[in-house]
Amino acid sequence: MVIKRFIAGAVCQHCGGHDKTRAWEDDSEKLMRRECIACGYQEVIALEAPETSELVTRVNYADPVFDEDVRSVRILDDSDPNGP
Ligand SMILES: [Zn+2]
């Protein structure tokens, strides 16, 4: 099912009409489509944009910090004579 939603405050690049643009996702083609109901102008946006991979890199960069925390906890466990 395709749901077409109007984008609040959006301005059509073609005719400049306010709140005339509606958008929907085309799952089969992995695309976001926008359409102006005033002039019929259509715009296609790729859902898998290169910006997404930049975000993933930032998340991965934080991982080594967590890894060091885990290591220091392990050292405490090994030096505990009352441990199992
Ligand atoms: Zn338009």
PDB file of the backbone (N, CA, C, O) and the ligand in Angstrom, with CONECT records:
HET     ZN  A 101       1
ATOM      1  N   MET A   1       0.844  -1.202   0.000  1.00  0.00           N
ATOM      2  CA  MET A   1       0.000   0.000   0.000  1.00  0.00           C
ATOM      3  C   MET A   1       0.879   1.252   0.000  1.00  0.00           C
ATOM      4  O   MET A   1       1.837   1.347   0.767  1.00  0.00           O
ATOM      5  N   VAL A   2       0.552   2.183  -0.843  1.00  0.00           N
ATOM      6  CA  VAL A   2       1.334   3.415  -0.943  1.00  0.00           C
ATOM      7  C   VAL A   2       0.553   4.550  -0.295  1.00  0.00           C
ATOM      8  O   VAL A   2      -0.588   4.830  -0.664  1.00  0.00           O
ATOM      9  N   ILE A   3       1.188   5.198   0.677  1.00  0.00           N
ATOM     10  CA  ILE A   3       0.570   6.340   1.352  1.00  0.00           C
ATOM     11  C   ILE A   3       1.257   7.612   0.864  1.00  0.00           C
ATOM     12  O   ILE A   3       2.469   7.772   1.008  1.00  0.00           O
ATOM     13  N   LYS A   4       0.471   8.504   0.291  1.00  0.00           N
ATOM     14  CA  LYS A   4       1.029   9.776  -0.179  1.00  0.00           C
ATOM     15  C   LYS A   4       0.730  10.848   0.862  1.00  0.00           C
ATOM     16  O   LYS A   4      -0.423  11.116   1.197  1.00  0.00           O
ATOM     17  N   ARG A   5       1.807  11.453   1.364  1.00  0.00           N
ATOM     18  CA  ARG A   5       1.652  12.460   2.417  1.00  0.00           C
ATOM     19  C   ARG A   5       2.098  13.827   1.906  1.00  0.00           C
ATOM     20  O   ARG A   5       3.110  13.944   1.215  1.00  0.00           O
ATOM     21  N   PHE A   6       1.340  14.846   2.251  1.00  0.00           N
ATOM     22  CA  PHE A   6       1.775  16.207   1.951  1.00  0.00           C
ATOM     23  C   PHE A   6       2.896  16.607   2.909  1.00  0.00           C
ATOM     24  O   PHE A   6       2.869  16.265   4.091  1.00  0.00           O
ATOM     25  N   ILE A   7       3.866  17.323   2.392  1.00  0.00           N
ATOM     26  CA  ILE A   7       4.994  17.767   3.203  1.00  0.00           C
ATOM     27  C   ILE A   7       4.731  19.203   3.647  1.00  0.00           C
ATOM     28  O   ILE A   7       4.663  20.115   2.824  1.00  0.00           O
ATOM     29  N   ALA A   8       4.586  19.393   4.962  1.00  0.00           N
ATOM     30  CA  ALA A   8       4.293  20.726   5.490  1.00  0.00           C
ATOM     31  C   ALA A   8       5.443  21.685   5.216  1.00  0.00           C
ATOM     32  O   ALA A   8       6.591  21.386   5.545  1.00  0.00           O
ATOM     33  N   GLY A   9       5.152  22.809   4.630  1.00  0.00           N
ATOM     34  CA  GLY A   9       6.164  23.834   4.389  1.00  0.00           C
ATOM     35  C   GLY A   9       7.012  23.610   3.156  1.00  0.00           C
ATOM     36  O   GLY A   9       7.885  24.422   2.849  1.00  0.00           O
ATOM     37  N   ALA A  10       6.769  22.511   2.436  1.00  0.00           N
ATOM     38  CA  ALA A  10       7.577  22.233   1.253  1.00  0.00           C
ATOM     39  C   ALA A  10       7.219  23.192   0.122  1.00  0.00           C
ATOM     40  O   ALA A  10       6.059  23.558  -0.065  1.00  0.00           O
ATOM     41  N   VAL A  11       8.250  23.589  -0.628  1.00  0.00           N
ATOM     42  CA  VAL A  11       8.048  24.493  -1.753  1.00  0.00           C
ATOM     43  C   VAL A  11       8.449  23.754  -3.031  1.00  0.00           C
ATOM     44  O   VAL A  11       9.531  23.171  -3.104  1.00  0.00           O
ATOM     45  N   CYS A  12       7.583  23.783  -4.021  1.00  0.00           N
ATOM     46  CA  CYS A  12       7.874  23.113  -5.289  1.00  0.00           C
ATOM     47  C   CYS A  12       9.028  23.834  -5.997  1.00  0.00           C
ATOM     48  O   CYS A  12       9.026  25.057  -6.136  1.00  0.00           O
ATOM     49  N   GLN A  13      10.021  23.036  -6.444  1.00  0.00           N
ATOM     50  CA  GLN A  13      11.163  23.628  -7.131  1.00  0.00           C
ATOM     51  C   GLN A  13      10.763  24.169  -8.503  1.00  0.00           C
ATOM     52  O   GLN A  13      11.449  25.030  -9.055  1.00  0.00           O
ATOM     53  N   HIS A  14       9.677  23.678  -9.044  1.00  0.00           N
ATOM     54  CA  HIS A  14       9.298  24.026 -10.412  1.00  0.00           C
ATOM     55  C   HIS A  14       8.406  25.269 -10.466  1.00  0.00           C
ATOM     56  O   HIS A  14       8.680  26.210 -11.211  1.00  0.00           O
ATOM     57  N   CYS A  15       7.317  25.256  -9.654  1.00  0.00           N
ATOM     58  CA  CYS A  15       6.356  26.370  -9.721  1.00  0.00           C
ATOM     59  C   CYS A  15       6.395  27.236  -8.460  1.00  0.00           C
ATOM     60  O   CYS A  15       5.771  28.296  -8.422  1.00  0.00           O
ATOM     61  N   GLY A  16       7.132  26.788  -7.416  1.00  0.00           N
ATOM     62  CA  GLY A  16       7.245  27.583  -6.204  1.00  0.00           C
ATOM     63  C   GLY A  16       6.016  27.529  -5.310  1.00  0.00           C
ATOM     64  O   GLY A  16       5.906  28.327  -4.379  1.00  0.00           O
ATOM     65  N   GLY A  17       5.090  26.613  -5.565  1.00  0.00           N
ATOM     66  CA  GLY A  17       3.867  26.514  -4.777  1.00  0.00           C
ATOM     67  C   GLY A  17       4.135  25.960  -3.386  1.00  0.00           C
ATOM     68  O   GLY A  17       4.883  24.995  -3.229  1.00  0.00           O
ATOM     69  N   HIS A  18       3.516  26.578  -2.365  1.00  0.00           N
ATOM     70  CA  HIS A  18       3.682  26.126  -0.986  1.00  0.00           C
ATOM     71  C   HIS A  18       2.684  25.022  -0.656  1.00  0.00           C
ATOM     72  O   HIS A  18       1.528  25.069  -1.076  1.00  0.00           O
ATOM     73  N   ASP A  19       3.146  24.026   0.105  1.00  0.00           N
ATOM     74  CA  ASP A  19       2.277  22.939   0.593  1.00  0.00           C
ATOM     75  C   ASP A  19       1.521  22.247  -0.544  1.00  0.00           C
ATOM     76  O   ASP A  19       0.398  21.780  -0.356  1.00  0.00           O
ATOM     77  N   LYS A  20       2.139  22.186  -1.709  1.00  0.00           N
ATOM     78  CA  LYS A  20       1.515  21.507  -2.842  1.00  0.00           C
ATOM     79  C   LYS A  20       2.236  20.190  -3.147  1.00  0.00           C
ATOM     80  O   LYS A  20       1.847  19.451  -4.051  1.00  0.00           O
ATOM     81  N   THR A  21       3.297  19.909  -2.376  1.00  0.00           N
ATOM     82  CA  THR A  21       4.123  18.744  -2.661  1.00  0.00           C
ATOM     83  C   THR A  21       3.735  17.581  -1.756  1.00  0.00           C
ATOM     84  O   THR A  21       3.635  17.737  -0.539  1.00  0.00           O
ATOM     85  N   ARG A  22       3.521  16.433  -2.349  1.00  0.00           N
ATOM     86  CA  ARG A  22       3.287  15.244  -1.550  1.00  0.00           C
ATOM     87  C   ARG A  22       4.338  14.202  -1.913  1.00  0.00           C
ATOM     88  O   ARG A  22       4.854  14.174  -3.030  1.00  0.00           O
ATOM     89  N   ALA A  23       4.642  13.341  -0.933  1.00  0.00           N
ATOM     90  CA  ALA A  23       5.734  12.385  -1.107  1.00  0.00           C
ATOM     91  C   ALA A  23       5.269  10.998  -0.716  1.00  0.00           C
ATOM     92  O   ALA A  23       4.380  10.831   0.120  1.00  0.00           O
ATOM     93  N   TRP A  24       5.881  10.017  -1.332  1.00  0.00           N
ATOM     94  CA  TRP A  24       5.610   8.626  -0.951  1.00  0.00           C
ATOM     95  C   TRP A  24       6.816   7.774  -1.295  1.00  0.00           C
ATOM     96  O   TRP A  24       7.636   8.130  -2.142  1.00  0.00           O
ATOM     97  N   GLU A  25       6.906   6.625  -0.608  1.00  0.00           N
ATOM     98  CA  GLU A  25       8.039   5.721  -0.823  1.00  0.00           C
ATOM     99  C   GLU A  25       7.645   4.635  -1.803  1.00  0.00           C
ATOM    100  O   GLU A  25       6.570   4.043  -1.715  1.00  0.00           O
ATOM    101  N   ASP A  26       8.546   4.392  -2.737  1.00  0.00           N
ATOM    102  CA  ASP A  26       8.353   3.320  -3.712  1.00  0.00           C
ATOM    103  C   ASP A  26       9.246   2.163  -3.278  1.00  0.00           C
ATOM    104  O   ASP A  26      10.417   2.091  -3.651  1.00  0.00           O
ATOM    105  N   ASP A  27       8.675   1.256  -2.481  1.00  0.00           N
ATOM    106  CA  ASP A  27       9.471   0.183  -1.882  1.00  0.00           C
ATOM    107  C   ASP A  27      10.109  -0.724  -2.927  1.00  0.00           C
ATOM    108  O   ASP A  27      11.237  -1.180  -2.738  1.00  0.00           O
ATOM    109  N   SER A  28       9.412  -0.992  -4.016  1.00  0.00           N
ATOM    110  CA  SER A  28       9.930  -1.923  -5.016  1.00  0.00           C
ATOM    111  C   SER A  28      11.183  -1.376  -5.691  1.00  0.00           C
ATOM    112  O   SER A  28      12.040  -2.148  -6.123  1.00  0.00           O
ATOM    113  N   GLU A  29      11.299  -0.049  -5.786  1.00  0.00           N
ATOM    114  CA  GLU A  29      12.456   0.549  -6.452  1.00  0.00           C
ATOM    115  C   GLU A  29      13.392   1.246  -5.470  1.00  0.00           C
ATOM    116  O   GLU A  29      14.371   1.861  -5.894  1.00  0.00           O
ATOM    117  N   LYS A  30      13.114   1.164  -4.160  1.00  0.00           N
ATOM    118  CA  LYS A  30      13.917   1.820  -3.123  1.00  0.00           C
ATOM    119  C   LYS A  30      14.072   3.309  -3.407  1.00  0.00           C
ATOM    120  O   LYS A  30      15.173   3.857  -3.356  1.00  0.00           O
ATOM    121  N   LEU A  31      12.948   3.947  -3.706  1.00  0.00           N
ATOM    122  CA  LEU A  31      12.982   5.355  -4.055  1.00  0.00           C
ATOM    123  C   LEU A  31      11.948   6.117  -3.246  1.00  0.00           C
ATOM    124  O   LEU A  31      10.931   5.566  -2.825  1.00  0.00           O
ATOM    125  N   MET A  32      12.230   7.399  -3.038  1.00  0.00           N
ATOM    126  CA  MET A  32      11.240   8.318  -2.493  1.00  0.00           C
ATOM    127  C   MET A  32      10.805   9.221  -3.639  1.00  0.00           C
ATOM    128  O   MET A  32      11.636   9.838  -4.305  1.00  0.00           O
ATOM    129  N   ARG A  33       9.512   9.293  -3.862  1.00  0.00           N
ATOM    130  CA  ARG A  33       9.001  10.125  -4.952  1.00  0.00           C
ATOM    131  C   ARG A  33       8.252  11.314  -4.387  1.00  0.00           C
ATOM    132  O   ARG A  33       7.536  11.193  -3.393  1.00  0.00           O
ATOM    133  N   ARG A  34       8.417  12.450  -5.014  1.00  0.00           N
ATOM    134  CA  ARG A  34       7.690  13.657  -4.626  1.00  0.00           C
ATOM    135  C   ARG A  34       6.967  14.193  -5.849  1.00  0.00           C
ATOM    136  O   ARG A  34       7.466  14.133  -6.972  1.00  0.00           O
ATOM    137  N   GLU A  35       5.798  14.709  -5.600  1.00  0.00           N
ATOM    138  CA  GLU A  35       4.978  15.192  -6.702  1.00  0.00           C
ATOM    139  C   GLU A  35       4.287  16.480  -6.295  1.00  0.00           C
ATOM    140  O   GLU A  35       3.756  16.579  -5.189  1.00  0.00           O
ATOM    141  N   CYS A  36       4.291  17.464  -7.176  1.00  0.00           N
ATOM    142  CA  CYS A  36       3.575  18.713  -6.936  1.00  0.00           C
ATOM    143  C   CYS A  36       2.203  18.605  -7.585  1.00  0.00           C
ATOM    144  O   CYS A  36       2.089  18.355  -8.785  1.00  0.00           O
ATOM    145  N   ILE A  37       1.168  18.795  -6.783  1.00  0.00           N
ATOM    146  CA  ILE A  37      -0.187  18.657  -7.336  1.00  0.00           C
ATOM    147  C   ILE A  37      -0.590  19.906  -8.116  1.00  0.00           C
ATOM    148  O   ILE A  37      -1.579  19.878  -8.848  1.00  0.00           O
ATOM    149  N   ALA A  38       0.153  20.997  -7.973  1.00  0.00           N
ATOM    150  CA  ALA A  38      -0.193  22.219  -8.679  1.00  0.00           C
ATOM    151  C   ALA A  38       0.270  22.182 -10.135  1.00  0.00           C
ATOM    152  O   ALA A  38      -0.476  22.563 -11.037  1.00  0.00           O
ATOM    153  N   CYS A  39       1.511  21.720 -10.363  1.00  0.00           N
ATOM    154  CA  CYS A  39       2.057  21.743 -11.722  1.00  0.00           C
ATOM    155  C   CYS A  39       2.401  20.354 -12.240  1.00  0.00           C
ATOM    156  O   CYS A  39       2.696  20.195 -13.424  1.00  0.00           O
ATOM    157  N   GLY A  40       2.368  19.326 -11.353  1.00  0.00           N
ATOM    158  CA  GLY A  40       2.662  17.970 -11.801  1.00  0.00           C
ATOM    159  C   GLY A  40       4.143  17.625 -11.813  1.00  0.00           C
ATOM    160  O   GLY A  40       4.522  16.554 -12.287  1.00  0.00           O
ATOM    161  N   TYR A  41       4.978  18.507 -11.303  1.00  0.00           N
ATOM    162  CA  TYR A  41       6.416  18.261 -11.272  1.00  0.00           C
ATOM    163  C   TYR A  41       6.732  17.085 -10.350  1.00  0.00           C
ATOM    164  O   TYR A  41       6.230  17.024  -9.228  1.00  0.00           O
ATOM    165  N   GLN A  42       7.556  16.158 -10.814  1.00  0.00           N
ATOM    166  CA  GLN A  42       7.917  14.986 -10.013  1.00  0.00           C
ATOM    167  C   GLN A  42       9.417  14.949  -9.765  1.00  0.00           C
ATOM    168  O   GLN A  42      10.228  15.317 -10.614  1.00  0.00           O
ATOM    169  N   GLU A  43       9.751  14.485  -8.553  1.00  0.00           N
ATOM    170  CA  GLU A  43      11.151  14.401  -8.153  1.00  0.00           C
ATOM    171  C   GLU A  43      11.377  13.012  -7.564  1.00  0.00           C
ATOM    172  O   GLU A  43      10.530  12.502  -6.830  1.00  0.00           O
ATOM    173  N   VAL A  44      12.502  12.408  -7.878  1.00  0.00           N
ATOM    174  CA  VAL A  44      12.816  11.077  -7.380  1.00  0.00           C
ATOM    175  C   VAL A  44      14.057  11.159  -6.510  1.00  0.00           C
ATOM    176  O   VAL A  44      15.079  11.701  -6.929  1.00  0.00           O
ATOM    177  N   ILE A  45      13.970  10.617  -5.292  1.00  0.00           N
ATOM    178  CA  ILE A  45      15.101  10.651  -4.358  1.00  0.00           C
ATOM    179  C   ILE A  45      15.457   9.218  -3.996  1.00  0.00           C
ATOM    180  O   ILE A  45      14.580   8.431  -3.640  1.00  0.00           O
ATOM    181  N   ALA A  46      16.741   8.870  -4.082  1.00  0.00           N
ATOM    182  CA  ALA A  46      17.176   7.523  -3.721  1.00  0.00           C
ATOM    183  C   ALA A  46      17.149   7.363  -2.210  1.00  0.00           C
ATOM    184  O   ALA A  46      17.674   8.215  -1.493  1.00  0.00           O
ATOM    185  N   LEU A  47      16.543   6.281  -1.708  1.00  0.00           N
ATOM    186  CA  LEU A  47      16.464   6.067  -0.262  1.00  0.00           C
ATOM    187  C   LEU A  47      17.817   5.668   0.313  1.00  0.00           C
ATOM    188  O   LEU A  47      18.133   6.027   1.447  1.00  0.00           O
ATOM    189  N   GLU A  48      18.620   4.930  -0.449  1.00  0.00           N
ATOM    190  CA  GLU A  48      19.940   4.510   0.030  1.00  0.00           C
ATOM    191  C   GLU A  48      20.962   5.557  -0.385  1.00  0.00           C
ATOM    192  O   GLU A  48      21.720   5.368  -1.337  1.00  0.00           O
ATOM    193  N   ALA A  49      20.967   6.674   0.354  1.00  0.00           N
ATOM    194  CA  ALA A  49      21.863   7.771   0.019  1.00  0.00           C
ATOM    195  C   ALA A  49      23.244   7.524   0.614  1.00  0.00           C
ATOM    196  O   ALA A  49      23.360   6.825   1.621  1.00  0.00           O
ATOM    197  N   PRO A  50      24.310   8.092   0.002  1.00  0.00           N
ATOM    198  CA  PRO A  50      25.674   7.927   0.532  1.00  0.00           C
ATOM    199  C   PRO A  50      25.820   8.458   1.947  1.00  0.00           C
ATOM    200  O   PRO A  50      26.698   8.001   2.678  1.00  0.00           O
ATOM    201  N   GLU A  51      24.982   9.418   2.361  1.00  0.00           N
ATOM    202  CA  GLU A  51      25.080   9.974   3.710  1.00  0.00           C
ATOM    203  C   GLU A  51      24.858   8.911   4.778  1.00  0.00           C
ATOM    204  O   GLU A  51      25.393   9.022   5.881  1.00  0.00           O
ATOM    205  N   THR A  52      24.079   7.886   4.463  1.00  0.00           N
ATOM    206  CA  THR A  52      23.776   6.841   5.439  1.00  0.00           C
ATOM    207  C   THR A  52      25.049   6.129   5.879  1.00  0.00           C
ATOM    208  O   THR A  52      25.196   5.825   7.063  1.00  0.00           O
ATOM    209  N   SER A  53      25.980   5.852   4.954  1.00  0.00           N
ATOM    210  CA  SER A  53      27.200   5.127   5.308  1.00  0.00           C
ATOM    211  C   SER A  53      28.094   5.974   6.208  1.00  0.00           C
ATOM    212  O   SER A  53      28.846   5.427   7.014  1.00  0.00           O
ATOM    213  N   GLU A  54      28.027   7.303   6.084  1.00  0.00           N
ATOM    214  CA  GLU A  54      28.800   8.170   6.972  1.00  0.00           C
ATOM    215  C   GLU A  54      28.331   8.031   8.414  1.00  0.00           C
ATOM    216  O   GLU A  54      29.147   8.006   9.335  1.00  0.00           O
ATOM    217  N   LEU A  55      27.026   7.941   8.610  1.00  0.00           N
ATOM    218  CA  LEU A  55      26.476   7.767   9.943  1.00  0.00           C
ATOM    219  C   LEU A  55      26.942   6.450  10.547  1.00  0.00           C
ATOM    220  O   LEU A  55      27.275   6.407  11.732  1.00  0.00           O
ATOM    221  N   VAL A  56      26.975   5.381   9.768  1.00  0.00           N
ATOM    222  CA  VAL A  56      27.404   4.079  10.264  1.00  0.00           C
ATOM    223  C   VAL A  56      28.860   4.148  10.715  1.00  0.00           C
ATOM    224  O   VAL A  56      29.222   3.555  11.731  1.00  0.00           O
ATOM    225  N   THR A  57      29.699   4.869   9.967  1.00  0.00           N
ATOM    226  CA  THR A  57      31.109   4.991  10.331  1.00  0.00           C
ATOM    227  C   THR A  57      31.268   5.668  11.691  1.00  0.00           C
ATOM    228  O   THR A  57      32.111   5.270  12.495  1.00  0.00           O
ATOM    229  N   ARG A  58      30.456   6.692  11.943  1.00  0.00           N
ATOM    230  CA  ARG A  58      30.533   7.394  13.224  1.00  0.00           C
ATOM    231  C   ARG A  58      30.164   6.459  14.380  1.00  0.00           C
ATOM    232  O   ARG A  58      30.801   6.496  15.433  1.00  0.00           O
ATOM    233  N   VAL A  59      29.153   5.630  14.190  1.00  0.00           N
ATOM    234  CA  VAL A  59      28.751   4.697  15.238  1.00  0.00           C
ATOM    235  C   VAL A  59      29.867   3.692  15.503  1.00  0.00           C
ATOM    236  O   VAL A  59      30.158   3.389  16.660  1.00  0.00           O
ATOM    237  N   ASN A  60      30.493   3.173  14.451  1.00  0.00           N
ATOM    238  CA  ASN A  60      31.571   2.200  14.609  1.00  0.00           C
ATOM    239  C   ASN A  60      32.771   2.804  15.341  1.00  0.00           C
ATOM    240  O   ASN A  60      33.465   2.104  16.078  1.00  0.00           O
ATOM    241  N   TYR A  61      33.014   4.093  15.141  1.00  0.00           N
ATOM    242  CA  TYR A  61      34.169   4.748  15.750  1.00  0.00           C
ATOM    243  C   TYR A  61      34.078   4.724  17.270  1.00  0.00           C
ATOM    244  O   TYR A  61      35.109   4.737  17.943  1.00  0.00           O
ATOM    245  N   ALA A  62      32.864   4.690  17.830  1.00  0.00           N
ATOM    246  CA  ALA A  62      32.684   4.699  19.276  1.00  0.00           C
ATOM    247  C   ALA A  62      32.945   3.324  19.897  1.00  0.00           C
ATOM    248  O   ALA A  62      33.122   3.221  21.110  1.00  0.00           O
ATOM    249  N   ASP A  63      32.970   2.292  19.095  1.00  0.00           N
ATOM    250  CA  ASP A  63      33.083   0.935  19.617  1.00  0.00           C
ATOM    251  C   ASP A  63      34.374   0.667  20.408  1.00  0.00           C
ATOM    252  O   ASP A  63      34.286   0.060  21.476  1.00  0.00           O
ATOM    253  N   PRO A  64      35.592   1.091  19.943  1.00  0.00           N
ATOM    254  CA  PRO A  64      36.824   0.793  20.700  1.00  0.00           C
ATOM    255  C   PRO A  64      36.792   1.301  22.139  1.00  0.00           C
ATOM    256  O   PRO A  64      37.403   0.687  23.014  1.00  0.00           O
ATOM    257  N   VAL A  65      36.096   2.403  22.406  1.00  0.00           N
ATOM    258  CA  VAL A  65      35.999   2.938  23.768  1.00  0.00           C
ATOM    259  C   VAL A  65      35.297   1.927  24.674  1.00  0.00           C
ATOM    260  O   VAL A  65      35.738   1.666  25.793  1.00  0.00           O
ATOM    261  N   PHE A  66      34.218   1.376  24.181  1.00  0.00           N
ATOM    262  CA  PHE A  66      33.494   0.370  24.959  1.00  0.00           C
ATOM    263  C   PHE A  66      34.362  -0.876  25.155  1.00  0.00           C
ATOM    264  O   PHE A  66      34.309  -1.506  26.211  1.00  0.00           O
ATOM    265  N   ASP A  67      35.153  -1.229  24.151  1.00  0.00           N
ATOM    266  CA  ASP A  67      35.992  -2.422  24.224  1.00  0.00           C
ATOM    267  C   ASP A  67      37.023  -2.283  25.348  1.00  0.00           C
ATOM    268  O   ASP A  67      37.300  -3.260  26.044  1.00  0.00           O
ATOM    269  N   GLU A  68      37.597  -1.090  25.541  1.00  0.00           N
ATOM    270  CA  GLU A  68      38.572  -0.875  26.607  1.00  0.00           C
ATOM    271  C   GLU A  68      37.928  -1.041  27.978  1.00  0.00           C
ATOM    272  O   GLU A  68      38.534  -1.602  28.891  1.00  0.00           O
ATOM    273  N   ASP A  69      36.698  -0.550  28.118  1.00  0.00           N
ATOM    274  CA  ASP A  69      35.986  -0.695  29.381  1.00  0.00           C
ATOM    275  C   ASP A  69      35.820  -2.163  29.749  1.00  0.00           C
ATOM    276  O   ASP A  69      36.031  -2.555  30.896  1.00  0.00           O
ATOM    277  N   VAL A  70      35.444  -2.961  28.774  1.00  0.00           N
ATOM    278  CA  VAL A  70      35.231  -4.391  29.017  1.00  0.00           C
ATOM    279  C   VAL A  70      36.548  -5.047  29.443  1.00  0.00           C
ATOM    280  O   VAL A  70      36.550  -5.913  30.318  1.00  0.00           O
ATOM    281  N   ARG A  71      37.672  -4.642  28.829  1.00  0.00           N
ATOM    282  CA  ARG A  71      38.960  -5.255  29.126  1.00  0.00           C
ATOM    283  C   ARG A  71      39.382  -4.993  30.576  1.00  0.00           C
ATOM    284  O   ARG A  71      39.884  -5.895  31.246  1.00  0.00           O
ATOM    285  N   SER A  72      39.177  -3.735  31.073  1.00  0.00           N
ATOM    286  CA  SER A  72      39.595  -3.418  32.436  1.00  0.00           C
ATOM    287  C   SER A  72      38.764  -4.201  33.455  1.00  0.00           C
ATOM    288  O   SER A  72      39.274  -4.567  34.514  1.00  0.00           O
ATOM    289  N   VAL A  73      37.526  -4.455  33.155  1.00  0.00           N
ATOM    290  CA  VAL A  73      36.678  -5.247  34.040  1.00  0.00           C
ATOM    291  C   VAL A  73      37.197  -6.683  34.117  1.00  0.00           C
ATOM    292  O   VAL A  73      37.171  -7.302  35.180  1.00  0.00           O
ATOM    293  N   ARG A  74      37.671  -7.211  32.973  1.00  0.00           N
ATOM    294  CA  ARG A  74      38.182  -8.582  32.940  1.00  0.00           C
ATOM    295  C   ARG A  74      39.428  -8.722  33.808  1.00  0.00           C
ATOM    296  O   ARG A  74      39.602  -9.733  34.489  1.00  0.00           O
ATOM    297  N   ILE A  75      40.314  -7.690  33.785  1.00  0.00           N
ATOM    298  CA  ILE A  75      41.547  -7.744  34.571  1.00  0.00           C
ATOM    299  C   ILE A  75      41.213  -7.817  36.068  1.00  0.00           C
ATOM    300  O   ILE A  75      41.857  -8.564  36.805  1.00  0.00           O
ATOM    301  N   LEU A  76      40.225  -7.061  36.515  1.00  0.00           N
ATOM    302  CA  LEU A  76      39.796  -7.108  37.910  1.00  0.00           C
ATOM    303  C   LEU A  76      39.310  -8.510  38.281  1.00  0.00           C
ATOM    304  O   LEU A  76      39.599  -9.008  39.370  1.00  0.00           O
ATOM    305  N   ASP A  77      38.575  -9.138  37.372  1.00  0.00           N
ATOM    306  CA  ASP A  77      38.046 -10.479  37.633  1.00  0.00           C
ATOM    307  C   ASP A  77      39.181 -11.487  37.821  1.00  0.00           C
ATOM    308  O   ASP A  77      39.114 -12.340  38.706  1.00  0.00           O
ATOM    309  N   ASP A  78      40.248 -11.387  36.968  1.00  0.00           N
ATOM    310  CA  ASP A  78      41.349 -12.366  37.006  1.00  0.00           C
ATOM    311  C   ASP A  78      42.177 -12.265  38.289  1.00  0.00           C
ATOM    312  O   ASP A  78      42.695 -13.269  38.777  1.00  0.00           O
ATOM    313  N   SER A  79      42.302 -11.019  38.845  1.00  0.00           N
ATOM    314  CA  SER A  79      43.144 -10.827  40.020  1.00  0.00           C
ATOM    315  C   SER A  79      42.376 -11.085  41.327  1.00  0.00           C
ATOM    316  O   SER A  79      42.936 -10.967  42.417  1.00  0.00           O
ATOM    317  N   ASP A  80      41.116 -11.431  41.207  1.00  0.00           N
ATOM    318  CA  ASP A  80      40.315 -11.679  42.418  1.00  0.00           C
ATOM    319  C   ASP A  80      40.524 -13.109  42.901  1.00  0.00           C
ATOM    320  O   ASP A  80      40.049 -14.036  42.244  1.00  0.00           O
ATOM    321  N   PRO A  81      41.207 -13.330  44.009  1.00  0.00           N
ATOM    322  CA  PRO A  81      41.507 -14.696  44.474  1.00  0.00           C
ATOM    323  C   PRO A  81      40.260 -15.446  44.924  1.00  0.00           C
ATOM    324  O   PRO A  81      40.246 -16.677  44.934  1.00  0.00           O
ATOM    325  N   ASN A  82      39.230 -14.725  45.291  1.00  0.00           N
ATOM    326  CA  ASN A  82      38.013 -15.379  45.743  1.00  0.00           C
ATOM    327  C   ASN A  82      37.065 -15.727  44.590  1.00  0.00           C
ATOM    328  O   ASN A  82      35.963 -16.232  44.802  1.00  0.00           O
ATOM    329  N   GLY A  83      37.525 -15.442  43.358  1.00  0.00           N
ATOM    330  CA  GLY A  83      36.682 -15.704  42.206  1.00  0.00           C
ATOM    331  C   GLY A  83      36.534 -17.205  41.957  1.00  0.00           C
ATOM    332  O   GLY A  83      37.274 -18.004  42.531  1.00  0.00           O
ATOM    333  N   PRO A  84      35.611 -17.580  41.131  1.00  0.00           N
ATOM    334  CA  PRO A  84      35.353 -19.002  40.850  1.00  0.00           C
ATOM    335  C   PRO A  84      36.454 -19.675  40.037  1.00  0.00           C
ATOM    336  O   PRO A  84      36.359 -20.865  39.735  1.00  0.00           O
TER     337      PRO A  84
HETATM  338 ZN    ZN A 101       4.798  22.767  -8.752  1.00  0.00          ZN2+
END
